[in-house]
Amino acid sequence: SPRSVRLAPTRTRAIMPPNAQSHLESARKIDRVMRFRAAVPKDAHALLLQVTQQLRRVELTSSGVGRRCVLRLSKAGLSFGLVCAADDCRAWADLDPALFEAYMVESRCRGEVLLRLSLKQLVRALQKHSGDTIQLRLAKNAAGAPQLRLASQKRSVVLRTDVPVKVMRSSDAGAYAPPALA
């Protein structure tokens, strides 16, 4: 007679590279605690492009080690912080929320969201949407990684560009504070 063998259930766990795990954690944070949307009119789009291009020039003139750009989204406005560790160079740009047609930020962390991003990718995305009114929002891509989504429409064509971001902890905000002026 055949013998029946009972197998104990096993658990399997997917092994992911360390950066993939941090992207998933960032995506979960977006779901639970933060939202961002803004409509950027044509005139504010030109200003936003100029600011990001100037910050990119500062970034390129510094040495290649330790360059980080952080986008701080808060009810007080949209701010870029650039820290170049090797040169001890810092740059900061603040944009008033009045520049935008619609501006909304929600977060449990003092009402602000910190995002680390690539200025190079952001400048390219803004150039692609040149001359259009742009919708900015915090979103996730198909893999669940956080993105800063830029979307615009010309006639019946919708152009959408995603800039990868990493959601940062609010405790890291001090490293990206505006430089002290003498």
Secondary structure, 3 states (H helix, E strand, C coil): CCCCCCCCCCCCCCCCCHHHHHHHHHHHHHHHHEEEEEEECHHHHHHHHHHHHHHHHHHHHCCCCCEEEEEEEECCEEEEEEEECCCCEEEEEEECHHHCCEEEEEECCCCEEEEEECHHHHHHHHHHCCCCCEEEEEEECCCCCEEEEEEEEECCEEEEEEEEEEECCHHHHHHHCCCCCC
